[in-house]
Amino acid sequence: MEPTTKTETLDIEGMTCASCAAAVEKSLSRTPGVQRAVVNFATEKATIDYVPTQATPATLTAAVVQAGYGVLARAPDTSAAERSAELDRQKALAYRQLKRRFGVAAGLAAIIMPLSMLMLWPALMARINMQVLNYILLLLTLPVLLYSGREFYTSAWNGLRHRAANMDTLIAVGTGAAFLYSLAATVAPGFFTRRGLMPEVYYDTTATIIALILLGKVLEMRAKTQTSAAIRTLMGLQAKTARVLRPDDQEADVPIEQVQLDDVVVVRPGEKVATDGIILVGQSALDEAMLTGESLPVEKRPGDAVFGATLNKTGSFRFRVTKVGADTMLSQIVKLVEDAQGSRAPIQRLADKVSTVFVPTVVVIAILTFVLWFDFAPPATRLPLALVNFVAVLIIACPCALGLATPTAIMVSTGKGAEHGVLIRNAEALEKAYQVNTVLLDKTGTITRGEPAVTDFRPAAGQDAPALLALVAAVERQSEHPLAAAVVRHAEAQGAATVPATDFRAVEGKGATATVAGQVVLIGNQRLLAEAGISLPADLTAQAGQLLAQAKTVLYVAVAGQAAGLVGVADTVRDTSAAAIRQLQGLGLEVVMMTGDNPQTAAQVAGQVGITRYFAEVLPADKAGQVKVLQAEGRVVAMVGDGINDAPALAQADIGLAMGAGTDVAMEAAGITLMRSDLQGVVTAIALSRQTIRTIRQNLFFAFFYNVLGIPVAAGLLYPFFGILLSPMLAAAAMALSSVSVLTNSLRLKGFAVGEK
């Protein structure tokens, strides 16, 4: 028997690049009892599956600390919203501190740079004591080093203690080498001149590199904040208070945290629904766009479910609380989005592998660069040139862009999906949706509404249609059969009069009969009328044949012993199905339908929505087998369904998409959940996945291309051909630009529109 596992999420402090995330992940994975550990640099979270009997949150935290990083404390009794708010406060504080460090570095670098450029003017230098100027530059650089750049050096030292290297190692070694060389040239210039070397100083390089890197970090943190905006928006939707009805019928406004199960809550027009529940009294139209992406208000009546954070538009009502706290629909959506943002896409594996060896490799390349320049450059300039290129290689090779390329795009796209009512379980589901070339649709409840509806009401010659409809509805109101409910809904929609019925009797498998307005009314199948000795006139027989040919169920009506009319009932196609299927086909996908109905009915529905291939008479147990048939043809299959009997097929498919109005079992088996019972969500999910993977590939190409091109240029490869050397300051600017460019490219997903491919 497999041991029971738990999942813990830790907020990690101190990570500065993908190499840091790899180090934390490695330390966690080595901890006894840990079965899986995923560390996301972009979200700064670690998700760990572990066996509680072998590991605890304390041992997991210890493993992070052992790797040289910290864990933000979480109070055990805080809600997801409170934890998110606390994290936002801590990140806001860190952002303010980062901006102050950048401000100091930028201000001093703006003074150091022009002072250093005085050395380029021999006429001015003849009047200035070089030694005095160098000491002034040293004093101006020290605050940049010790305050603005302090965390680079402490992080690098911490990594060294734990035998790990990260981005800060590169920055600390590069700027530290430039500073120490400058310090030596300032305090002991004779040491250099006696050996035929130039005692140059690079204080401007040290200060400007730190300022530029901090600028990149400020822009990066700002952009990363925008990538997680969807979570904060969802959290902000929650109502802060609820108007609870007390036992003495008095209303009291209480904090949302104090609302309990089975409380009765009063909601007035214009107010938010406090939490999930069932309407007891009243009716209204609710704006559920934040849950489903549906812009039109949804009519709600007694017995209907309402969800926390949705907006009451018109009427007032009272509802009984059925879910609170972490169990509400909003909290479940937030958790699903958080989990998806913290997951890892298969496309990220290459970047992760590169990141683990990247920093040590860069250090080796930088040392080789130093050695080659020192050996082959002119004697008087060999040490400065070797140093400058050594620093440039270290600074330009920061692996931040690699670490941000995939997770930032995932964060934005999963949040965008939630806005459209598409909940993506993890990054792997997103990537699988991108690979899909065939969409298999279950008919009932997916293409169709999943409930019978009256499509035709045909009175016999001489019958008054409104009066006959009132008689039929009077009988059907006494019945609990789904077809009876469809007839009653149709009558109410047509405004039929309500009349009482007596002597109601259900005839099993055939229909029902009752006395209405002194007349015996029968409604059911043809056998019911035949047993009552009632024959059909030729016109009704012909019309019944037409309805049956259209795969509709026919209910026969008789009043006072005479055939009076027909009712055609069918599971009607959703209004949006045909258009959504055309859009899927426009994306280059083959759309296939699956149904348990007979071939005639299947052909009728398929023709209505433009599907050319379908599977008919498929038993619930055989649905997964039909998925395998398509997969055996080499297809990557997305299965869309909503019922319990769809769950095996959803699990068998390469990616399952469950309609949100369906069952929890179906949603659990699916990789993507559609909050609306509308195929437009399938279009959105696949289009979004395509744009996301395209963005990730752009990010990875840019990150790899930047490093592949940047390192040789920084090492001086172009110097023999074009006489070009890359300044360490330009290397710092390019490094900062690479991370910001990747983030900016990911943020373009915020403008995703459903019509895009």
Secondary structure, 3 states (H helix, E strand, C coil): CCCCCEEEEEEEECCCCHHHHHHHHHHHHCCCCEEEEEEECCCCEEEEEECCCCCCHHHHHHHHHHCCCEECCCCCCCCHHHHHHHHHHHHHHHHHHHHHHHHHHHHHHHHHHHHHHHHHCHHHHCCCCHHHHHHHHHHHHHHHHHHHCHHHHHHHHHHHHCCCCCHHHHHHHHHHHHHHHHHHHHHCHHHHHCCCCCCCCCHHHHHHHHHHHHHHHHHHHHHHHHHCHHHHHHHHHCCCEEEEECCCCCEEEEEHHHCCCCCEEEECCCCECCCEEEEEEECEEEECHHHHCCCCCEEECCCCEECCCCEECCCCEEEEEEECHHHCHHHHHHHHHHHHHHCCCHHHHHHHHHHHHHHHHHHHHHHHHHHHHHHHCCCCCHHHHHHHHHHHHHHHCCCHHHHHHHHHHHHHHHHHHHHCCEEECCHHHHHHHHHCCEEEEEHHHHHEEEEEEEEEEEECCCCCHHHHHHHHHHHHCCCCCHHHHHHHHHHHHCCCCCCCEEEEEEECCCEEEEEECCEEEEEECHHHHHHCCCCCCHHHHHHHHHHHHCCCEEEEEEECCEEEEEEEEEEEECCCHHHHHHHHHHCCCEEEEECCCCHHHHHHHHHHHCCCEEECCCCHHHHHHHHHHHHHCCCCEEEEECCHHHHHHHHHCCEEEEECCCCHHHHHHCCEEECCCCCHHHHHHHHHHHHHHHHHHHHHHHHHHHHHHHHHHHHCCCHHHHCCCCCHHHHHHHHHHHHHHHHHHHHHHHHCCCCCC
